[in-house]
Amino acid sequence: MNDATDDVCGVDLAALEANLPRDADPLPRYRAALGHIRDELARRFHAGVPAEVLVHAHANTIDELLRSAWRRLELDLDPTVALVAVGGYGRRELHPASDIDLLILRAPPIRATANERIRSFVTFLWDIGLEVAHSVRTVEECVTEARRDITTATSMMEARQLDGPETLFREMREKTGPEYVWASREFFEAKWSEQQQRHHKFHDTAHNLEPNIKEGPGGLRDIQMVGWVAKRHFGADTLHELVTHEFLTESEFETLVEGQNLLWKIRFALHLLTGRREDRLLFDYQRTLAQQFGYRDSDHRLAVEQFMKLYYRTIRRLSRLNVMLLALFQEVILFDPSVAEVEPINSRFQARNRFLEVTGGDVFREEPFALLELFLILQRRPDLSGVRAATIRLVRDHRYLIDDEFRNDARAKALFLEIIRQPRGITHELRRMHLYGVLSAYLPVFGAIEGQMQYDLFHAYTVDEHALFVVGNLRAFAVPERQHEFPLCSEILRRMSKPELLYLAGLFHDIAKGRGGDHSELGAKDAWEFCIHHGMSAYDARIVSWLVAHHLLMSITAQRRDITDPEVINRFASEVSDQLHLDCLYLLTVADIRGTNPNLWNDWKDRLLRDLYEATQYALARGLENPLAKQDLIRATLEEARRLLITDGLSESAIEAIWANLGDNYFLRSAPDEIAWHTRAIHDATPQELPLVHLRHGRVEVEVFVYTADQDCLFAAIASTLDRLGLTILDARVITAENGMALDSFIVLEASGESIANESREAFIRETLREQLHNPANADRHPRRRTTRRLRHFSIPTQVKFDHDAANQRTIMEVVSTDRPGLLSCIGWALVDCGVSLQNAKIATFGERAEDIFYVTDQARRPLAPDLCERLRHEVMSVLSAQPG
């Protein structure tokens, strides 16, 4: 045997079989042999033997092990039973922990002795430690199952005989072939639909931060998809036969094989690392694999980010090949080549059977700007179904023409801007440009972020995918059918005369990530240069550049500042300066947050941003020279809250009796609808119902309102109880009225990120909180929930900083740390132990990173003295280190 390819186990299976007496227990010897096989696989892999060698060698070795067991149970003597490898194992691809896919074929008549031996055979395989996925069928049963299920038909298509009568195996292959079940056309349509559904599960992007290397877009399943179609339609046994059939060039075949080999290497390493069949490249394993594959941290990029960038760029190349090959198969299999409806479009392009194609093979070489014109035509012709495969290949082959001379061509620049200015198809064609490799070629700064990940829990996608998601979100605001989702955003976008400025800002806002330095400043420079280079006015270029430079300003202000403070609003209004900048920044911020992570957006963030937008709009309308005053805000809030309550049937006297004791701070920091809700709840409650706990639903999150006598430990007790109830606190507002009553509000979700589901759950939360608030000092200080799997892989050093809020005579404490269950509870009890009063809190979590702001005073309602700040810093650091993330 060849030491590298065939004998991975170093076990002579023939000798094992010959030297084992018939009456001896075979299990220990076979278990030992299998253990040795696995040890040798790992040793040789870590010694540098390629995975593509080992997966085939592993399959060959398991073949011999199965045949040995088959013979030992004398199944080889039965002419009615055959042992067949199917699925991945049938392709001779066996990773360390992959299932052994087996089909045991039977021919009538079925003998009881054969049944017993088959059961003993399968049991034996499980007993020695093989993960077996098996079925026992007659040929007719195989045909029935294949007709019923495309996956079963696909598995049988890759069948390989291991032992038993060849005639039985050949009959099964023939009767499950395309002449009997799943003809080539039906097979292709079913597998194509299957791939589309599979891609949808991963948001149609391969660039998720914990990708599935087998099932995700661009993964191993996409390569297998090409092989299955080739085998069904052409009878091809290998992918290289597609070169013979002129469906692949030799270069494309090499790209396909190189990509598959990298994915096999990663999958092989994952199986060895986890000791099980694992196809998800989870955070748990990424750092270890990066180190194992030889990557090291650099000044601006972690080793894990370098490793994952190679992965993402590889699957991007595989996705491009998959799209082109499926387009080719579609043309050959689904369409009759003898029937062609050709419609001229211009001298460079025509439509053939509603698919766009070039008029000749030299079009791109003779007129390179057509590489961009193609996408503009697709936008203007929604009746076209796509691009013909031969033209996709020509685009790929001529990307080298997109050089500095191309980028300086006035026609190319005009075409790119026209694509961005079209009323439809912007996102779709930008994605197609990215898929074909044109976008990265035309914008080298965009090419630099292709596949760039950020190793955190905040950014769910790579930087390039995120940018396209943001542009897509912005475009959604312009779609009439979706205006009900974000009515304010849609209304703002409708009145914008140049929405393309916004789309360009979305495309460029993170363009400088991974370079080191402030990506907002560097990206603003890139955006300015792009706009000027493309002949846009200096005014428009300044807007795009400003948006890129300040794209984080609104989210930071809304999530980390007290936006009920007029000074915060006035300062923010000064920075945005006018209504156009405010409109653009608001839309970009909403699109950015929604495009960062699908779990980040919720009704609370929507409300925070909308409140900041409306308050700033009011401040701009007054004029920057006439800044907002607290009393003006309070007056406007009270008028609206009073109108709501009177409409609801409350009398002026009842309203005033409650409001008289609440104080300006409450009215300044509460929205009119909240004030009306709180007032009605307080009015309707009897003294016996205190402490008062009410819940109110947003679209997803729930607001918990507590009205009770204030105590120093109140915030800590509520936070502890909510944590014990399995709730995540998104925001907290702590207010003490002039009569000593606390009006505290907490915005919460279930720990799963979902809303509180039913009334019985709400009732349990209310009663648990009320019971605890009768004696808040006795609340359990220790978190009950465990840190999630993902969070355990990140550690943010805890920082505690203090600042002075002179205008409001209070101290601002900022705590940055790893997010974890019970974080707010721990900080709350630290405040209690230091004798510090909490006036307000802003809770901001960015993936694994918590950045929480606490507005505090001493017991006399004064800012904290320096020694008290130090004591509090030490206490917070101490409690958080004792409860690591």
Backbone hydrogen bonds, N-H to C=O, Kabsch-Sander energy under -0.5 kcal/mol:
donor,donor_aa,acceptor,acceptor_aa,energy
6,D,2,N,-2.0
7,D,2,N,-1.5
8,V,6,D,-1.4
13,L,11,V,-1.3
16,L,12,D,-2.3
17,E,13,L,-2.4
18,A,14,A,-2.3
19,N,15,A,-2.6
20,L,16,L,-0.6
20,L,17,E,-0.6
24,A,21,P,-1.5
30,Y,26,P,-2.4
31,R,27,L,-3.1
32,A,28,P,-2.3
33,A,29,R,-2.1
34,L,30,Y,-2.7
35,G,31,R,-2.7
36,H,32,A,-2.3
37,I,33,A,-2.2
38,R,34,L,-2.2
39,D,35,G,-2.3
40,E,36,H,-2.5
41,L,37,I,-2.2
42,A,38,R,-2.2
43,R,39,D,-2.6
44,R,40,E,-2.7
45,F,41,L,-2.3
46,H,42,A,-2.5
47,A,43,R,-1.2
48,G,45,F,-1.6
49,V,44,R,-2.7
53,V,50,P,-0.9
54,L,50,P,-1.9
55,V,51,A,-2.8
56,H,52,E,-0.6
57,A,53,V,-2.2
58,H,54,L,-3.0
59,A,55,V,-1.6
60,N,56,H,-2.3
61,T,57,A,-2.3
62,I,58,H,-2.5
63,D,59,A,-2.3
64,E,60,N,-1.6
65,L,61,T,-2.0
66,L,62,I,-2.9
67,R,63,D,-2.6
68,S,64,E,-2.2
69,A,65,L,-2.1
70,W,66,L,-2.9
71,R,67,R,-2.5
72,R,68,S,-2.2
73,L,69,A,-1.6
74,E,71,R,-2.1
75,L,70,W,-2.1
76,D,70,W,-0.6
77,L,74,E,-1.0
78,D,75,L,-1.3
81,V,78,D,-1.2
82,A,105,L,-2.2
83,L,163,D,-2.5
84,V,82,A,-0.5
84,V,103,L,-2.2
85,A,160,R,-3.3
86,V,101,D,-2.1
87,G,155,S,-1.6
89,Y,86,V,-0.7
90,G,86,V,-1.3
91,R,87,G,-1.1
92,R,89,Y,-1.7
93,E,88,G,-2.2
94,L,55,V,-1.1
94,L,92,R,-0.6
98,S,95,H,-1.5
100,I,131,E,-3.2
101,D,99,D,-0.9
102,L,100,I,-0.6
102,L,133,A,-2.8
103,L,84,V,-2.9
104,I,135,S,-2.9
105,L,82,A,-2.2
105,L,103,L,-0.7
106,R,137,R,-2.1
107,A,80,T,-2.0
111,R,109,P,-0.6
115,N,111,R,-2.0
116,E,112,A,-2.2
117,R,113,T,-2.2
118,I,114,A,-2.6
119,R,115,N,-2.4
120,S,116,E,-2.3
121,F,117,R,-2.5
122,V,118,I,-2.5
123,T,119,R,-2.4
124,F,120,S,-2.4
125,L,121,F,-2.1
126,W,122,V,-2.1
127,D,123,T,-2.6
128,I,124,F,-1.9
129,G,125,L,-0.6
129,G,126,W,-0.9
130,L,125,L,-2.4
132,V,130,L,-1.0
133,A,100,I,-2.3
134,H,132,V,-0.6
135,S,102,L,-1.3
137,R,104,I,-1.8
137,R,135,S,-0.5
139,V,106,R,-0.6
142,C,138,T,-2.2
143,V,139,V,-2.2
144,T,140,E,-2.3
145,E,141,E,-2.5
146,A,142,C,-2.5
147,R,143,V,-2.4
148,R,144,T,-1.7
149,D,145,E,-2.2
153,A,149,D,-2.1
154,T,150,I,-2.3
155,S,151,T,-2.3
156,M,152,T,-2.3
157,M,153,A,-1.6
158,E,154,T,-0.7
158,E,155,S,-0.9
159,A,156,M,-1.9
160,R,85,A,-2.5
162,L,83,L,-3.0
163,D,83,L,-1.8
169,F,165,P,-1.4
170,R,166,E,-2.8
171,E,167,T,-2.1
172,M,168,L,-1.9
173,R,169,F,-2.3
174,E,170,R,-2.4
175,K,171,E,-2.5
176,T,172,M,-1.3
177,G,174,E,-1.3
180,Y,177,G,-1.7
181,V,177,G,-2.6
187,F,183,A,-3.2
188,F,184,S,-2.4
189,E,185,R,-2.4
190,A,186,E,-2.4
191,K,187,F,-2.6
192,W,188,F,-2.7
193,S,189,E,-2.1
194,E,190,A,-2.3
195,Q,191,K,-2.4
196,Q,192,W,-2.3
197,Q,193,S,-2.4
198,R,194,E,-2.1
199,H,195,Q,-2.6
200,H,196,Q,-2.1
201,K,197,Q,-1.2
202,F,199,H,-1.5
203,H,200,H,-1.9
204,D,199,H,-2.6
205,T,202,F,-1.6
209,L,460,A,-1.6
213,I,211,P,-0.7
213,I,279,D,-2.3
216,G,212,N,-1.9
219,G,216,G,-2.3
220,L,213,I,-2.3
221,R,214,K,-2.7
222,D,219,G,-0.9
223,I,219,G,-1.2
224,Q,220,L,-2.5
225,M,221,R,-2.2
226,V,222,D,-1.5
227,G,223,I,-1.9
228,W,224,Q,-2.9
229,V,225,M,-2.1
230,A,226,V,-2.3
231,K,227,G,-2.4
232,R,228,W,-2.7
233,H,229,V,-2.8
234,F,230,A,-2.1
235,G,230,A,-0.6
235,G,231,K,-1.0
236,A,230,A,-1.5
241,E,238,T,-1.0
242,L,239,L,-2.0
243,V,240,H,-1.5
244,T,240,H,-1.1
245,H,241,E,-2.0
246,E,243,V,-1.4
247,F,242,L,-3.3
248,L,242,L,-1.4
253,F,249,T,-2.5
254,E,250,E,-2.1
255,T,251,S,-2.0
256,L,252,E,-2.4
257,V,253,F,-2.6
258,E,254,E,-2.8
259,G,255,T,-2.3
260,Q,256,L,-2.4
261,N,257,V,-2.7
262,L,258,E,-2.0
263,L,259,G,-2.3
264,W,260,Q,-2.7
265,K,261,N,-2.2
266,I,262,L,-2.4
267,R,263,L,-2.7
268,F,264,W,-3.0
269,A,265,K,-2.3
270,L,266,I,-2.5
271,H,267,R,-2.4
272,L,268,F,-2.0
273,L,269,A,-2.7
274,T,270,L,-2.7
275,G,271,H,-2.1
278,E,276,R,-1.0
281,L,211,P,-3.4
281,L,279,D,-0.5
282,L,280,R,-1.8
285,Y,282,L,-1.8
286,Q,282,L,-1.5
287,R,283,F,-0.8
289,L,285,Y,-2.6
290,A,286,Q,-2.5
291,Q,287,R,-2.2
292,Q,288,T,-2.5
293,F,289,L,-2.4
294,G,291,Q,-1.5
295,Y,290,A,-2.7
298,S,301,R,-2.9
306,Q,302,L,-1.9
307,F,303,A,-2.5
308,M,304,V,-2.3
309,K,305,E,-1.8
310,L,306,Q,-1.7
311,Y,307,F,-1.8
312,Y,308,M,-2.9
313,R,309,K,-2.4
314,T,310,L,-1.9
315,I,311,Y,-2.4
316,R,312,Y,-1.7
317,R,313,R,-1.9
318,L,314,T,-2.3
319,S,315,I,-2.3
320,R,316,R,-2.1
321,L,317,R,-2.0
322,N,318,L,-2.5
323,V,319,S,-2.6
324,M,320,R,-2.1
325,L,321,L,-2.8
326,L,322,N,-2.5
327,A,323,V,-1.9
328,L,324,M,-2.1
329,F,325,L,-2.8
330,Q,326,L,-2.6
331,E,327,A,-2.1
332,V,328,L,-2.2
333,I,329,F,-3.5
334,L,329,F,-0.5
334,L,330,Q,-1.9
335,F,330,Q,-1.0
339,V,336,D,-1.8
340,A,338,S,-0.6
342,V,340,A,-0.7
343,E,341,E,-0.5
343,E,351,A,-2.9
345,I,346,N,-0.6
345,I,349,F,-2.1
346,N,349,F,-2.1
350,Q,357,E,-2.5
351,A,343,E,-2.9
352,R,350,Q,-0.5
352,R,355,F,-3.2
353,N,341,E,-2.7
353,N,351,A,-0.6
355,F,352,R,-1.4
356,L,386,G,-2.9
357,E,350,Q,-2.6
359,T,348,R,-2.0
363,V,360,G,-1.4
366,E,362,D,-2.7
367,E,363,V,-2.9
370,A,367,E,-2.4
371,L,368,P,-2.6
372,L,369,F,-1.8
373,E,369,F,-1.8
374,L,370,A,-2.0
375,F,372,L,-0.9
376,L,372,L,-1.3
377,I,373,E,-2.5
378,L,374,L,-1.7
379,Q,375,F,-1.6
380,R,376,L,-2.1
381,R,377,I,-1.4
384,L,381,R,-2.1
385,S,354,R,-3.5
386,G,354,R,-0.6
388,R,356,L,-2.9
391,T,388,R,-0.6
392,I,388,R,-2.0
393,R,389,A,-2.4
394,L,390,A,-1.8
395,V,391,T,-2.4
396,R,392,I,-2.4
397,D,393,R,-2.7
398,H,394,L,-1.3
398,H,395,V,-0.5
399,R,396,R,-1.0
401,L,398,H,-1.7
402,I,399,R,-2.1
403,D,401,L,-1.9
407,R,403,D,-2.7
408,N,404,D,-1.5
409,D,406,F,-1.3
413,K,409,D,-2.3
414,A,410,A,-2.3
415,L,411,R,-2.4
416,F,412,A,-2.4
417,L,413,K,-2.0
418,E,414,A,-2.3
419,I,415,L,-2.2
420,I,416,F,-1.8
421,R,417,L,-1.6
422,Q,418,E,-0.8
422,Q,419,I,-0.7
429,E,425,G,-2.3
430,L,426,I,-2.5
431,R,427,T,-2.4
432,R,428,H,-1.9
433,M,429,E,-2.9
434,H,430,L,-2.2
435,L,431,R,-2.7
436,Y,432,R,-2.5
437,G,433,M,-0.6
437,G,434,H,-0.7
438,V,433,M,-2.0
439,L,433,M,-1.4
441,A,437,G,-0.9
442,Y,438,V,-2.7
443,L,439,L,-2.6
446,F,443,L,-1.3
447,G,440,S,-0.5
447,G,443,L,-1.9
448,A,444,P,-1.6
449,I,445,V,-0.6
449,I,446,F,-1.0
450,E,447,G,-0.9
452,Q,449,I,-2.2
453,M,451,G,-0.6
456,D,454,Q,-2.4
460,A,458,F,-0.8
460,A,596,T,-3.0
461,Y,596,T,-0.5
462,T,207,H,-1.1
463,V,452,Q,-3.0
464,D,449,I,-1.0
466,H,462,T,-2.7
467,A,463,V,-2.2
468,L,464,D,-1.7
469,F,465,E,-2.3
470,V,466,H,-2.5
471,V,467,A,-2.2
472,G,468,L,-2.3
473,N,469,F,-2.5
474,L,470,V,-2.3
475,R,471,V,-2.5
476,A,472,G,-1.8
477,F,473,N,-0.9
477,F,474,L,-0.7
478,A,475,R,-1.5
479,V,476,A,-1.1
482,R,479,V,-2.0
483,Q,480,P,-1.3
485,E,482,R,-1.6
486,F,482,R,-0.8
490,S,486,F,-2.6
491,E,487,P,-2.4
492,I,488,L,-2.4
493,L,489,C,-2.5
494,R,490,S,-2.1
495,R,491,E,-1.0
495,R,492,I,-0.6
496,M,493,L,-1.6
501,L,498,K,-1.7
502,L,498,K,-0.5
502,L,499,P,-0.6
503,Y,499,P,-1.8
504,L,500,E,-2.4
505,A,501,L,-1.9
506,G,502,L,-2.2
507,L,503,Y,-2.1
508,F,504,L,-2.1
509,H,505,A,-1.5
511,I,508,F,-1.8
513,K,510,D,-1.8
515,R,512,A,-1.4
519,H,517,G,-0.7
522,L,518,D,-2.4
523,G,519,H,-2.3
524,A,520,S,-2.0
525,K,521,E,-1.7
526,D,522,L,-1.9
527,A,523,G,-2.7
528,W,524,A,-2.4
529,E,525,K,-2.4
530,F,526,D,-2.4
531,C,527,A,-2.5
532,I,528,W,-2.5
533,H,529,E,-2.5
534,H,530,F,-1.8
535,G,532,I,-1.8
536,M,531,C,-2.5
541,A,537,S,-2.5
542,R,538,A,-2.2
543,I,539,Y,-1.7
544,V,540,D,-2.2
545,S,541,A,-2.7
546,W,542,R,-2.8
547,L,543,I,-2.4
548,V,544,V,-2.1
549,A,545,S,-2.5
550,H,546,W,-2.1
551,H,548,V,-0.9
553,L,550,H,-1.7
554,M,550,H,-0.5
556,I,552,L,-2.4
557,T,553,L,-2.3
558,A,554,M,-2.7
559,Q,555,S,-2.3
560,R,556,I,-2.3
561,R,557,T,-1.4
563,I,561,R,-1.3
565,D,562,D,-2.0
568,V,565,D,-0.8
569,I,565,D,-1.7
570,N,566,P,-3.0
571,R,567,E,-2.3
572,F,568,V,-2.3
573,A,569,I,-2.8
574,S,570,N,-1.9
575,E,571,R,-1.5
576,V,572,F,-2.1
577,S,573,A,-2.4
578,D,576,V,-1.7
582,L,578,D,-1.9
583,D,579,Q,-3.0
584,C,580,L,-2.6
585,L,581,H,-2.5
586,Y,582,L,-2.5
587,L,583,D,-2.3
588,L,584,C,-2.6
589,T,585,L,-2.4
590,V,586,Y,-2.3
591,A,587,L,-2.4
592,D,588,L,-2.5
593,I,589,T,-2.6
594,R,590,V,-2.1
595,G,591,A,-1.5
596,T,592,D,-0.7
596,T,593,I,-0.9
597,N,593,I,-1.1
600,L,597,N,-2.2
601,W,597,N,-0.7
606,D,602,N,-2.2
607,R,603,D,-2.4
608,L,604,W,-2.7
609,L,605,K,-2.5
610,R,606,D,-2.3
611,D,607,R,-2.9
612,L,608,L,-2.2
613,Y,609,L,-2.7
614,E,610,R,-2.8
615,A,611,D,-2.4
616,T,612,L,-2.3
617,Q,613,Y,-2.6
618,Y,614,E,-2.1
619,A,615,A,-2.0
620,L,616,T,-2.8
621,A,617,Q,-2.1
622,R,618,Y,-1.8
623,G,619,A,-1.2
626,N,623,G,-2.1
633,L,629,A,-1.8
634,I,630,K,-2.7
635,R,631,Q,-2.5
636,A,632,D,-2.1
637,T,633,L,-2.4
638,L,634,I,-2.8
639,E,635,R,-2.0
640,E,636,A,-1.7
641,A,637,T,-2.5
642,R,638,L,-2.8
643,R,639,E,-1.9
644,L,640,E,-1.9
645,L,641,A,-2.1
646,I,642,R,-2.6
647,T,643,R,-2.1
648,D,644,L,-1.2
649,G,646,I,-1.4
650,L,645,L,-2.4
655,I,651,S,-2.1
656,E,652,E,-2.7
657,A,653,S,-2.1
658,I,654,A,-1.4
659,W,655,I,-2.6
660,A,656,E,-1.9
661,N,658,I,-1.0
662,L,659,W,-1.3
663,G,659,W,-0.7
666,Y,663,G,-0.6
667,F,663,G,-1.3
668,L,664,D,-2.5
669,R,665,N,-1.5
670,S,666,Y,-0.6
675,I,671,A,-2.6
676,A,672,P,-2.3
677,W,673,D,-2.1
678,H,674,E,-3.3
679,T,675,I,-2.9
680,R,676,A,-2.3
681,A,677,W,-2.2
682,I,678,H,-2.7
683,H,679,T,-2.6
684,D,680,R,-2.2
685,A,681,A,-0.9
689,E,686,T,-1.7
690,L,687,P,-1.2
692,L,707,Y,-2.8
694,H,705,F,-2.5
696,R,703,E,-2.0
698,G,701,E,-3.3
702,V,748,V,-2.6
703,E,696,R,-3.3
704,V,702,V,-0.6
704,V,746,F,-3.5
705,F,694,H,-3.1
705,F,703,E,-0.6
706,V,744,D,-3.1
707,Y,692,L,-2.5
708,T,742,A,-1.5
710,D,740,G,-2.6
714,L,711,Q,-1.6
717,A,713,C,-2.6
718,I,714,L,-2.5
719,A,715,F,-2.8
720,S,716,A,-2.4
721,T,717,A,-2.3
722,L,718,I,-2.8
723,D,719,A,-2.1
724,R,720,S,-2.4
725,L,721,T,-1.7
726,G,723,D,-1.8
727,L,722,L,-2.5
728,T,749,L,-3.4
730,L,728,T,-0.6
730,L,747,I,-3.7
731,D,747,I,-1.2
732,A,841,A,-0.6
733,R,745,S,-2.9
735,I,733,R,-0.5
737,A,735,I,-0.5
737,A,741,M,-3.4
738,E,661,N,-1.6
739,N,661,N,-0.9
740,G,737,A,-1.9
742,A,708,T,-4.0
743,L,735,I,-3.1
744,D,706,V,-2.2
745,S,733,R,-2.7
746,F,704,V,-2.3
747,I,731,D,-2.6
748,V,702,V,-3.1
748,V,746,F,-0.6
749,L,728,T,-1.9
750,E,754,E,-2.9
751,A,726,G,-1.9
753,G,750,E,-2.6
762,E,758,N,-1.9
763,A,759,E,-2.7
764,F,760,S,-2.0
765,I,761,R,-2.1
766,R,762,E,-2.6
767,E,763,A,-2.6
768,T,764,F,-2.5
769,L,765,I,-2.4
770,R,766,R,-2.6
771,E,767,E,-2.4
772,Q,768,T,-2.1
773,L,769,L,-2.5
774,H,770,R,-0.8
774,H,771,E,-0.7
775,N,772,Q,-1.5
778,N,775,N,-1.6
779,A,776,P,-1.9
792,R,788,T,-1.6
793,H,790,R,-1.5
794,F,791,L,-2.0
799,Q,816,V,-2.7
801,K,814,E,-2.6
803,D,812,I,-2.2
805,D,803,D,-0.5
805,D,810,R,-2.7
806,A,804,H,-1.0
808,N,805,D,-0.6
809,Q,805,D,-0.7
809,Q,806,A,-0.7
810,R,805,D,-1.6
811,T,856,V,-3.0
812,I,803,D,-3.2
813,M,811,T,-0.6
813,M,854,F,-3.3
814,E,801,K,-2.9
814,E,812,I,-0.5
815,V,813,M,-0.5
815,V,852,D,-2.9
816,V,799,Q,-2.6
816,V,814,E,-0.5
817,S,850,A,-2.1
818,T,796,I,-0.8
819,D,848,E,-3.0
823,L,820,R,-1.5
826,C,822,G,-2.4
827,I,823,L,-2.1
828,G,824,L,-2.8
829,W,825,S,-2.3
830,A,826,C,-1.7
831,L,827,I,-2.0
832,V,828,G,-1.8
833,D,829,W,-2.6
834,C,830,A,-1.4
835,G,832,V,-1.4
836,V,831,L,-2.7
837,S,857,T,-2.7
839,Q,855,Y,-3.6
840,N,855,Y,-1.3
841,A,732,A,-0.9
842,K,853,I,-2.9
844,A,842,K,-0.6
846,F,849,R,-3.6
847,G,845,T,-0.6
848,E,846,F,-0.5
849,R,846,F,-1.8
850,A,817,S,-3.0
850,A,848,E,-0.6
851,E,844,A,-3.3
852,D,815,V,-2.4
853,I,842,K,-2.7
854,F,813,M,-3.0
855,Y,840,N,-2.7
856,V,811,T,-3.0
856,V,854,F,-0.7
857,T,837,S,-2.3
858,D,862,R,-2.8
861,R,858,D,-2.0
869,C,865,A,-2.2
870,E,866,P,-2.1
871,R,867,D,-2.0
872,L,868,L,-2.6
873,R,869,C,-2.7
874,H,870,E,-2.4
875,E,871,R,-2.0
876,V,872,L,-2.7
877,M,873,R,-2.6
878,S,874,H,-2.1
879,V,875,E,-2.6
880,L,876,V,-2.2
881,S,877,M,-1.9
882,A,878,S,-1.5
883,Q,879,V,-0.6
